[in-house]
Amino acid sequence: MSRIYLLRHAKAVAAAPGMRDFDRPLSNGGAKAARNMGSAMAVAGFIPDLAICSTAKRTRETLDNLRLTLTSPFPAADSDALYTANANGYLDAVHDAGDASCVLVIGHNPSMEELALALATKGHPALLQRLSHGFPTAGLAVIDFEGPLADAAAGAGTLRAFITPADI
C-alpha cells in the first residue's frame, strides 16, 4: 500500500508590477489556510515520508506554513520542474521518489488537478464528484495505491480524502 498527498499551494498575492509569477508570496489568508491544512493532516494522521515541492515562492511558503502545524518531521526535496510540469511530469516526480511509500507533492494547477483526476478513478462517489468540480488553493487530495509508488499510474488510485480550506 502506498499513498500520494497532492496539495495545491495556498492562496498567493496578485503579482505586483514587475514581479515574476514565480516570486509571488502567500497572502495572509493563504498562510493561515496552509497552517490549518497542516493541523487537519495531523489530526487525520496524514503524515508523508517525503515532500516534493515546487521551488516557486508560494509553494515553498505553503510547505513552511504546513510544517508549523504538521509537526511530524519529514524531509523535503525541491523540484524546479514542478513549476512548469504537466500532470505526467508530476507523476514522474513521484516515481523518482525512491522507496518512500507516502509522498506529499506541493504544486500548481492545472497540473495538480489533472493528475488527481487521472490517478483517482476509484473511491466514494461523493468524493470523486467533489474533486471533479475543481481543486482549490490549499486543497488536499489523498490517493492510495495497492503497490509501490513507482508503479502508480492513471486509473490505479483510490481517492481516500479530498479536503479543502472550506472543510476545515
GROMACS elastic network, one bead per residue, 0.5 to 0.9 nm:
[ bonds ]
;  ai    aj funct       b0    kb
    1   101     6  0.74961   500
    1   144     6  0.70301   500
    1   145     6  0.56947   500
    1   147     6  0.53455   500
    1   148     6  0.66029   500
    1   149     6  0.86618   500
    2   100     6  0.83750   500
    2   102     6  0.58147   500
    2   103     6  0.85407   500
    2   143     6  0.85282   500
    2   144     6  0.57641   500
    2   145     6  0.51884   500
    2   146     6  0.64936   500
    2   147     6  0.62907   500
    2   148     6  0.56528   500
    2   149     6  0.60439   500
    2   152     6  0.88297   500
    3    48     6  0.85233   500
    3   101     6  0.61952   500
    3   103     6  0.65101   500
    3   104     6  0.86118   500
    3   142     6  0.70098   500
    3   143     6  0.55949   500
    3   145     6  0.60499   500
    3   146     6  0.88834   500
    3   148     6  0.86100   500
    3   149     6  0.73031   500
    3   157     6  0.87634   500
    4    48     6  0.83366   500
    4    94     6  0.81022   500
    4   101     6  0.81502   500
    4   102     6  0.56848   500
    4   104     6  0.59405   500
    4   105     6  0.74210   500
    4   141     6  0.80208   500
    4   142     6  0.59718   500
    4   143     6  0.52516   500
    4   144     6  0.64956   500
    4   145     6  0.82624   500
    4   149     6  0.79297   500
    5    46     6  0.81779   500
    5    48     6  0.76331   500
    5    51     6  0.89295   500
    5   102     6  0.73933   500
    5   103     6  0.60344   500
    5   105     6  0.61233   500
    5   106     6  0.84353   500
    5   140     6  0.66460   500
    5   141     6  0.57715   500
    5   143     6  0.64632   500
    5   144     6  0.88631   500
    6   103     6  0.84121   500
    6   104     6  0.59631   500
    6   105     6  0.50554   500
    6   106     6  0.63487   500
    6   107     6  0.78503   500
    6   112     6  0.68729   500
    6   113     6  0.87267   500
    6   115     6  0.86948   500
    6   116     6  0.73103   500
    6   139     6  0.80396   500
    6   140     6  0.55216   500
    6   141     6  0.50947   500
    6   142     6  0.65253   500
    6   143     6  0.80229   500
    7    10     6  0.85587   500
    7   104     6  0.71008   500
    7   105     6  0.60162   500
    7   107     6  0.66041   500
    7   108     6  0.85031   500
    7   112     6  0.77017   500
    7   137     6  0.82275   500
    7   138     6  0.62306   500
    7   139     6  0.57269   500
    7   141     6  0.66465   500
    7   142     6  0.88568   500
    8    59     6  0.80384   500
    8    62     6  0.87973   500
    8   105     6  0.81932   500
    8   106     6  0.56982   500
    8   107     6  0.52412   500
    8   108     6  0.56114   500
    8   109     6  0.70163   500
    8   112     6  0.65329   500
    8   113     6  0.84080   500
    8   135     6  0.74645   500
    8   136     6  0.71906   500
    8   137     6  0.54129   500
    8   138     6  0.51509   500
    8   139     6  0.56007   500
    8   140     6  0.67423   500
    8   141     6  0.89272   500
    9    12     6  0.81312   500
    9    26     6  0.86571   500
    9    30     6  0.84012   500
    9    34     6  0.80074   500
    9    58     6  0.64152   500
    9    59     6  0.50726   500
    9    60     6  0.84847   500
    9    61     6  0.84391   500
    9    62     6  0.57587   500
    9    63     6  0.82981   500
    9   106     6  0.61295   500
    9   107     6  0.57936   500
    9   108     6  0.63354   500
    9   109     6  0.87446   500
    9   136     6  0.89185   500
    9   137     6  0.56560   500
    9   138     6  0.52880   500
    9   139     6  0.78491   500
   10    26     6  0.66739   500
   10    27     6  0.82544   500
   10    29     6  0.83951   500
   10    31     6  0.68182   500
   10    32     6  0.87478   500
   10    33     6  0.65665   500
   10    34     6  0.59753   500
   10    58     6  0.71232   500
   10    59     6  0.74152   500
   10    61     6  0.84917   500
   10    62     6  0.58936   500
   10   136     6  0.84541   500
   10   139     6  0.78533   500
   11    25     6  0.86861   500
   11    26     6  0.57751   500
   11    27     6  0.60256   500
   11    28     6  0.85145   500
   11    29     6  0.69761   500
   11    31     6  0.76457   500
   11    33     6  0.80063   500
   11    34     6  0.88255   500
   11    58     6  0.79389   500
   11    62     6  0.88983   500
   11   136     6  0.88472   500
   11   137     6  0.55279   500
   11   138     6  0.70075   500
   12    15     6  0.87355   500
   12    24     6  0.62586   500
   12    25     6  0.55160   500
   12    28     6  0.85042   500
   12    29     6  0.85907   500
   12    30     6  0.62660   500
   12    31     6  0.86365   500
   12    58     6  0.62098   500
   12   137     6  0.87510   500
   13    16     6  0.84495   500
   13    24     6  0.61780   500
   13    25     6  0.61011   500
   13    26     6  0.57848   500
   13    28     6  0.86631   500
   13    30     6  0.86173   500
   13    58     6  0.89293   500
   14    21     6  0.85538   500
   14    24     6  0.70547   500
   14    25     6  0.87437   500
   14    27     6  0.87233   500
   15    18     6  0.78366   500
   15    19     6  0.55858   500
   15    20     6  0.69549   500
   15    21     6  0.62797   500
   15    23     6  0.82667   500
   15    24     6  0.60486   500
   15    25     6  0.89235   500
   16    19     6  0.52828   500
   16    20     6  0.83668   500
   16    24     6  0.84303   500
   17    20     6  0.86831   500
   19    22     6  0.82772   500
   19    23     6  0.66641   500
   19    24     6  0.72758   500
   20    23     6  0.53720   500
   20    24     6  0.69735   500
   21    24     6  0.55393   500
   21    56     6  0.83716   500
   22    25     6  0.87317   500
   22    55     6  0.82733   500
   22    57     6  0.63037   500
   22    58     6  0.78552   500
   22    83     6  0.79959   500
   23    56     6  0.63384   500
   23    57     6  0.52009   500
   23    58     6  0.73426   500
   24    56     6  0.78162   500
   24    57     6  0.60335   500
   24    58     6  0.60126   500
   25    56     6  0.86961   500
   25    57     6  0.55760   500
   25    59     6  0.85244   500
   25    60     6  0.89971   500
   25    61     6  0.71380   500
   26    29     6  0.77750   500
   26    30     6  0.53829   500
   26    31     6  0.59084   500
   26    57     6  0.79073   500
   26    58     6  0.52808   500
   26    59     6  0.83922   500
   26    61     6  0.66499   500
   26    62     6  0.74218   500
   27    31     6  0.62540   500
   27    32     6  0.86312   500
   27    58     6  0.89415   500
   28    31     6  0.52106   500
   28    32     6  0.63451   500
   28    33     6  0.86801   500
   29    32     6  0.50772   500
   29    33     6  0.60949   500
   29    34     6  0.86643   500
   30    34     6  0.62006   500
   30    35     6  0.86703   500
   30    62     6  0.78423   500
   30   137     6  0.80609   500
   30   138     6  0.75260   500
   31    34     6  0.51982   500
   31    35     6  0.63754   500
   31    36     6  0.86798   500
   31    61     6  0.74610   500
   31    62     6  0.66554   500
   31    64     6  0.89895   500
   31    65     6  0.60801   500
   31    66     6  0.84357   500
   32    35     6  0.51262   500
   32    36     6  0.61211   500
   32    37     6  0.85759   500
   32    65     6  0.76900   500
   33    37     6  0.60799   500
   33    38     6  0.86027   500
   33    62     6  0.87781   500
   33    65     6  0.86780   500
   33    66     6  0.87150   500
   33   137     6  0.87366   500
   33   138     6  0.64041   500
   33   165     6  0.61404   500
   33   168     6  0.88758   500
   34    37     6  0.50396   500
   34    38     6  0.62558   500
   34    39     6  0.87484   500
   34    61     6  0.86506   500
   34    62     6  0.56324   500
   34    63     6  0.76582   500
   34    64     6  0.85859   500
   34    65     6  0.56141   500
   34    66     6  0.51267   500
   34    67     6  0.88448   500
   34    69     6  0.88761   500
   34   138     6  0.61045   500
   34   165     6  0.84995   500
   35    38     6  0.50453   500
   35    39     6  0.63832   500
   35    40     6  0.87403   500
   35    62     6  0.81776   500
   35    64     6  0.87606   500
   35    65     6  0.51487   500
   35    67     6  0.75428   500
   35    68     6  0.64898   500
   35    69     6  0.57146   500
   35    70     6  0.79024   500
   36    39     6  0.50664   500
   36    40     6  0.62348   500
   36    41     6  0.86058   500
   36    65     6  0.88797   500
   36    66     6  0.76366   500
   36    69     6  0.74438   500
   36   165     6  0.76232   500
   36   168     6  0.70967   500
   37    41     6  0.60475   500
   37    42     6  0.85215   500
   37    66     6  0.66824   500
   37    69     6  0.82475   500
   37    70     6  0.83179   500
   37   138     6  0.71598   500
   37   139     6  0.81440   500
   37   140     6  0.80481   500
   37   163     6  0.82140   500
   37   164     6  0.80896   500
   37   165     6  0.70553   500
   37   168     6  0.75598   500
   38    41     6  0.50591   500
   38    42     6  0.61584   500
   38    43     6  0.86942   500
   38    65     6  0.77927   500
   38    67     6  0.66508   500
   38    68     6  0.74510   500
   38    69     6  0.50763   500
   38    71     6  0.82204   500
   39    42     6  0.50913   500
   39    43     6  0.62684   500
   39    44     6  0.86604   500
   39    66     6  0.78754   500
   39    68     6  0.87335   500
   39    69     6  0.51714   500
   39    70     6  0.57315   500
   39    71     6  0.87047   500
   40    43     6  0.51909   500
   40    44     6  0.62019   500
   40    45     6  0.85455   500
   40    46     6  0.83838   500
   40    69     6  0.87964   500
   40    70     6  0.82732   500
   40   163     6  0.85972   500
   40   168     6  0.71608   500
   41    44     6  0.51217   500
   41    45     6  0.59741   500
   41    47     6  0.69425   500
   41    69     6  0.88869   500
   41    70     6  0.67506   500
   42    45     6  0.50634   500
   42    46     6  0.60185   500
   42    47     6  0.68627   500
   42    69     6  0.75939   500
   42    70     6  0.53771   500
   42    71     6  0.76195   500
   42    72     6  0.79908   500
   43    46     6  0.77213   500
   43    70     6  0.89098   500
   44    47     6  0.86178   500
   46   102     6  0.88516   500
   46   142     6  0.84209   500
   47    50     6  0.88761   500
   47    70     6  0.78619   500
   47    72     6  0.70203   500
   47    73     6  0.86812   500
   47    74     6  0.81192   500
   47   102     6  0.75784   500
   47   103     6  0.87784   500
   47   104     6  0.85017   500
   48    51     6  0.66915   500
   48    72     6  0.88195   500
   48    73     6  0.88465   500
   48    74     6  0.66474   500
   48    75     6  0.88342   500
   48   100     6  0.85826   500
   48   101     6  0.81845   500
   48   103     6  0.53058   500
   48   104     6  0.57396   500
   49    73     6  0.86823   500
   49    74     6  0.57401   500
   49    75     6  0.71663   500
   49    76     6  0.89541   500
   49   100     6  0.58592   500
   49   101     6  0.67626   500
   49   102     6  0.52081   500
   49   103     6  0.59069   500
   49   104     6  0.78433   500
   50    74     6  0.56749   500
   50    75     6  0.52045   500
   50    76     6  0.56295   500
   50    77     6  0.75633   500
   50    97     6  0.79031   500
   50   100     6  0.66562   500
   50   101     6  0.85896   500
   50   102     6  0.68222   500
   50   103     6  0.50824   500
   50   104     6  0.62070   500
   50   105     6  0.86115   500
   51    63     6  0.85049   500
   51    74     6  0.72320   500
   51    75     6  0.63580   500
   51    77     6  0.61662   500
   51    78     6  0.84138   500
   51   102     6  0.87940   500
   51   103     6  0.57363   500
   51   105     6  0.57655   500
   51   106     6  0.73597   500
   52    75     6  0.88321   500
   52    76     6  0.57441   500
   52    78     6  0.59189   500
   52    79     6  0.65585   500
   52    82     6  0.88081   500
   52    93     6  0.76398   500
   52    94     6  0.80009   500
   52    97     6  0.82423   500
   52   103     6  0.73089   500
   52   104     6  0.61336   500
   52   106     6  0.63067   500
   52   107     6  0.85364   500
   53    56     6  0.84776   500
   53    59     6  0.65377   500
   53    60     6  0.67211   500
   53    63     6  0.75878   500
   53    76     6  0.70562   500
   53    77     6  0.62213   500
   53    78     6  0.50015   500
   53    79     6  0.57280   500
   53    80     6  0.83939   500
   53    82     6  0.73975   500
   53   104     6  0.81494   500
   53   105     6  0.59221   500
   53   107     6  0.63734   500
   54    57     6  0.83903   500
   54    58     6  0.88076   500
   54    59     6  0.59110   500
   54    60     6  0.69804   500
   54    77     6  0.87197   500
   54    78     6  0.59068   500
   54    80     6  0.57950   500
   54    81     6  0.71311   500
   54    83     6  0.55413   500
   54   105     6  0.82818   500
   54   106     6  0.63588   500
   54   107     6  0.55641   500
   54   108     6  0.81072   500
   55    58     6  0.83525   500
   55    59     6  0.66610   500
   55    60     6  0.61846   500
   55    78     6  0.58031   500
   55    79     6  0.58895   500
   55    80     6  0.53879   500
   55    81     6  0.83797   500
   55    82     6  0.76672   500
   55    83     6  0.69293   500
   55   107     6  0.89245   500
   56    59     6  0.55213   500
   56    60     6  0.63516   500
   56    61     6  0.87090   500
   56    80     6  0.79312   500
   56    82     6  0.88240   500
   56    83     6  0.65472   500
   56   107     6  0.86521   500
   57    60     6  0.52229   500
   57    61     6  0.61008   500
   57    62     6  0.85147   500
   58    61     6  0.51034   500
   58    62     6  0.60424   500
   58    63     6  0.87177   500
   59    63     6  0.63217   500
   59    64     6  0.86431   500
   59   106     6  0.62404   500
   59   107     6  0.62711   500
   59   108     6  0.80600   500
   60    63     6  0.51621   500
   60    64     6  0.62226   500
   60    65     6  0.87183   500
   60    78     6  0.85811   500
   60   106     6  0.83520   500
   61    65     6  0.60712   500
   61    66     6  0.83503   500
   62    65     6  0.52935   500
   62    66     6  0.60029   500
   62    67     6  0.86032   500
   62   106     6  0.79369   500
   62   138     6  0.80917   500
   63    67     6  0.61256   500
   63    68     6  0.88139   500
   63    76     6  0.88932   500
   63   106     6  0.74552   500
   64    67     6  0.52883   500
   64    68     6  0.67100   500
   65    68     6  0.52440   500
   65    69     6  0.73650   500
   65    70     6  0.88287   500
   66    69     6  0.58473   500
   66    70     6  0.58888   500
   66    71     6  0.85677   500
   67    71     6  0.58638   500
   67    72     6  0.80150   500
   67    73     6  0.79565   500
   68    71     6  0.62952   500
   69    72     6  0.87649   500
   70    73     6  0.80106   500
   71    74     6  0.89935   500
   76   104     6  0.89116   500
   78    81     6  0.89975   500
   78    82     6  0.88698   500
   79    82     6  0.56802   500
   79    83     6  0.77989   500
   79    93     6  0.81423   500
   80    83     6  0.60413   500
   80    84     6  0.81334   500
   81    84     6  0.59672   500
   81    85     6  0.57022   500
   81    89     6  0.76035   500
   81    90     6  0.84164   500
   81    93     6  0.85991   500
   82    86     6  0.79187   500
   82    89     6  0.71645   500
   82    90     6  0.64077   500
   82    93     6  0.81169   500
   82   106     6  0.85847   500
   82   107     6  0.63666   500
   82   108     6  0.76664   500
   82   111     6  0.88582   500
   83   107     6  0.70242   500
   83   108     6  0.69183   500
   84    89     6  0.87306   500
   84   108     6  0.85008   500
   84   111     6  0.87160   500
   85    88     6  0.74854   500
   85    90     6  0.63966   500
   85   108     6  0.89774   500
   85   111     6  0.70852   500
   86    89     6  0.52076   500
   86    90     6  0.64845   500
   86    91     6  0.88560   500
   86   110     6  0.78801   500
   86   111     6  0.50288   500
   86   112     6  0.83196   500
   86   114     6  0.82956   500
   86   115     6  0.83976   500
   87    90     6  0.50680   500
   87    91     6  0.63079   500
   87    92     6  0.86418   500
   87   110     6  0.81384   500
   87   112     6  0.66197   500
   87   113     6  0.82077   500
   87   114     6  0.58996   500
   87   116     6  0.85924   500
   87   118     6  0.85246   500
   88    91     6  0.50276   500
   88    92     6  0.61358   500
   88    93     6  0.87088   500
   88   111     6  0.83263   500
   88   115     6  0.74294   500
   89    93     6  0.63503   500
   89    94     6  0.88214   500
   89   111     6  0.86162   500
   90    93     6  0.51187   500
   90    94     6  0.65566   500
   90    95     6  0.88155   500
   90   105     6  0.80526   500
   90   107     6  0.85245   500
   90   111     6  0.74028   500
   90   112     6  0.77670   500
   90   115     6  0.74218   500
   91    94     6  0.50403   500
   91    95     6  0.62118   500
   91    96     6  0.86306   500
   91   115     6  0.73964   500
   91   152     6  0.79250   500
   91   153     6  0.79892   500
   92    96     6  0.61769   500
   92    97     6  0.87870   500
   92   150     6  0.89123   500
   93    96     6  0.51095   500
   93    97     6  0.64819   500
   93   105     6  0.86105   500
   94    97     6  0.51949   500
   94    98     6  0.84027   500
   94   103     6  0.71222   500
   94   104     6  0.88262   500
   94   105     6  0.78335   500
   94   149     6  0.68101   500
   94   150     6  0.72705   500
   94   152     6  0.83404   500
   95    98     6  0.72570   500
   95   149     6  0.60545   500
   95   151     6  0.73216   500
   95   152     6  0.74267   500
   96    99     6  0.88033   500
   96   149     6  0.89344   500
   96   150     6  0.72697   500
   97   100     6  0.61659   500
   97   101     6  0.88107   500
   97   103     6  0.76445   500
   97   149     6  0.80762   500
   97   150     6  0.79173   500
   98   101     6  0.87357   500
   98   149     6  0.86642   500
   98   150     6  0.78284   500
   99   148     6  0.79600   500
   99   149     6  0.79764   500
   99   150     6  0.81322   500
  100   103     6  0.65497   500
  100   148     6  0.85105   500
  100   149     6  0.76680   500
  101   148     6  0.66034   500
  101   149     6  0.63938   500
  102   149     6  0.81174   500
  103   149     6  0.84717   500
  105   112     6  0.87591   500
  106   112     6  0.84814   500
  107   111     6  0.79564   500
  107   112     6  0.64474   500
  108   111     6  0.61660   500
  108   112     6  0.56834   500
  108   113     6  0.84333   500
  108   137     6  0.87156   500
  109   113     6  0.60600   500
  109   114     6  0.79377   500
  109   135     6  0.77852   500
  109   136     6  0.88331   500
  109   137     6  0.87062   500
  110   113     6  0.54949   500
  110   114     6  0.61185   500
  110   115     6  0.86261   500
  110   135     6  0.85539   500
  111   114     6  0.50734   500
  111   115     6  0.60218   500
  111   116     6  0.85501   500
  112   115     6  0.53152   500
  112   116     6  0.62606   500
  112   117     6  0.87149   500
  112   135     6  0.77501   500
  113   116     6  0.51275   500
  113   117     6  0.61444   500
  113   118     6  0.85250   500
  113   131     6  0.81121   500
  113   132     6  0.85414   500
  113   134     6  0.70260   500
  113   135     6  0.56483   500
  113   136     6  0.89738   500
  114   117     6  0.52395   500
  114   118     6  0.60923   500
  114   119     6  0.86111   500
  115   118     6  0.50568   500
  115   119     6  0.60141   500
  115   120     6  0.83812   500
  115   154     6  0.81068   500
  116   119     6  0.53276   500
  116   120     6  0.58548   500
  116   121     6  0.89001   500
  116   131     6  0.80091   500
  116   135     6  0.89257   500
  116   141     6  0.69853   500
  116   142     6  0.88210   500
  116   143     6  0.78779   500
  116   157     6  0.89447   500
  116   159     6  0.85563   500
  117   120     6  0.55697   500
  117   121     6  0.70013   500
  117   128     6  0.83629   500
  117   131     6  0.73113   500
  117   132     6  0.70310   500
  117   154     6  0.85625   500
  117   155     6  0.86453   500
  118   121     6  0.69467   500
  118   153     6  0.82506   500
  118   154     6  0.50187   500
  118   155     6  0.60519   500
  118   156     6  0.87660   500
  118   157     6  0.85976   500
  119   122     6  0.87267   500
  119   143     6  0.76740   500
  119   152     6  0.78509   500
  119   153     6  0.62636   500
  119   156     6  0.59649   500
  119   157     6  0.50814   500
  119   158     6  0.77516   500
  119   159     6  0.84943   500
  120   123     6  0.73554   500
  120   128     6  0.77536   500
  120   143     6  0.63831   500
  120   144     6  0.82882   500
  120   154     6  0.75147   500
  120   155     6  0.60049   500
  120   156     6  0.67991   500
  120   158     6  0.50632   500
  120   159     6  0.52389   500
  120   160     6  0.89853   500
  121   128     6  0.75498   500
  121   154     6  0.81551   500
  121   155     6  0.52037   500
  121   156     6  0.70637   500
  121   157     6  0.62571   500
  121   158     6  0.63615   500
  121   159     6  0.73851   500
  122   125     6  0.80460   500
  122   128     6  0.76605   500
  122   155     6  0.76832   500
  122   156     6  0.78634   500
  122   157     6  0.63475   500
  122   159     6  0.61626   500
  122   160     6  0.89620   500
  123   126     6  0.84965   500
  123   127     6  0.69989   500
  123   128     6  0.65756   500
  123   157     6  0.83611   500
  123   160     6  0.64043   500
  123   161     6  0.87812   500
  124   127     6  0.53731   500
  124   128     6  0.63600   500
  124   129     6  0.86716   500
  124   158     6  0.86121   500
  124   159     6  0.73400   500
  124   160     6  0.77462   500
  124   161     6  0.89973   500
  125   128     6  0.50794   500
  125   129     6  0.60175   500
  125   130     6  0.86238   500
  126   129     6  0.50246   500
  126   130     6  0.62275   500
  126   131     6  0.86981   500
  127   130     6  0.51195   500
  127   131     6  0.62467   500
  127   132     6  0.86637   500
  127   159     6  0.72362   500
  127   160     6  0.80397   500
  127   161     6  0.69690   500
  127   162     6  0.64975   500
  128   131     6  0.51292   500
  128   132     6  0.62536   500
  128   133     6  0.89651   500
  128   159     6  0.70504   500
  128   162     6  0.84702   500
  129   132     6  0.51305   500
  129   133     6  0.67211   500
  130   133     6  0.53625   500
  130   134     6  0.73716   500
  130   135     6  0.88401   500
  130   162     6  0.77677   500
  131   134     6  0.57826   500
  131   135     6  0.65198   500
  131   141     6  0.81020   500
  131   162     6  0.69145   500
  132   135     6  0.80254   500
  135   138     6  0.85147   500
  135   139     6  0.60625   500
  135   140     6  0.81697   500
  135   141     6  0.86430   500
  135   164     6  0.81524   500
  136   139     6  0.52260   500
  136   140     6  0.86982   500
  136   164     6  0.68138   500
  136   165     6  0.81659   500
  137   140     6  0.88113   500
  137   164     6  0.79122   500
  137   165     6  0.80013   500
  138   163     6  0.86664   500
  138   164     6  0.65239   500
  138   165     6  0.63824   500
  139   162     6  0.72744   500
  139   163     6  0.57589   500
  139   165     6  0.64694   500
  140   161     6  0.77798   500
  140   162     6  0.55919   500
  140   163     6  0.51294   500
  140   164     6  0.63164   500
  140   165     6  0.89327   500
  141   159     6  0.71500   500
  141   160     6  0.77890   500
  141   161     6  0.58549   500
  141   163     6  0.65796   500
  141   164     6  0.87519   500
  142   158     6  0.83453   500
  142   159     6  0.59073   500
  142   160     6  0.54403   500
  142   161     6  0.50228   500
  142   162     6  0.62866   500
  142   163     6  0.84829   500
  143   157     6  0.57694   500
  143   158     6  0.53661   500
  143   160     6  0.57152   500
  143   161     6  0.73365   500
  143   162     6  0.89206   500
  144   156     6  0.85857   500
  144   157     6  0.54448   500
  144   158     6  0.51267   500
  144   159     6  0.64970   500
  144   160     6  0.67081   500
  145   148     6  0.72338   500
  145   149     6  0.73250   500
  145   151     6  0.86911   500
  145   152     6  0.67186   500
  145   153     6  0.89979   500
  145   156     6  0.64864   500
  145   157     6  0.50492   500
  145   158     6  0.65611   500
  146   149     6  0.89076   500
  146   152     6  0.86986   500
  146   156     6  0.80589   500
  146   157     6  0.79287   500
  146   158     6  0.89873   500
  147   150     6  0.81737   500
  147   151     6  0.65537   500
  147   152     6  0.74524   500
  148   151     6  0.56286   500
  148   152     6  0.69115   500
  149   153     6  0.86339   500
  150   153     6  0.87097   500
  152   155     6  0.88361   500
  152   156     6  0.65636   500
  152   157     6  0.74344   500
  153   156     6  0.55227   500
  153   157     6  0.75325   500
  154   157     6  0.73357   500
  155   158     6  0.84533   500
  159   162     6  0.74525   500
  163   166     6  0.81139   500
  163   167     6  0.61963   500
  163   168     6  0.78034   500
  164   167     6  0.53217   500
  164   168     6  0.70789   500
  165   168     6  0.54063   500
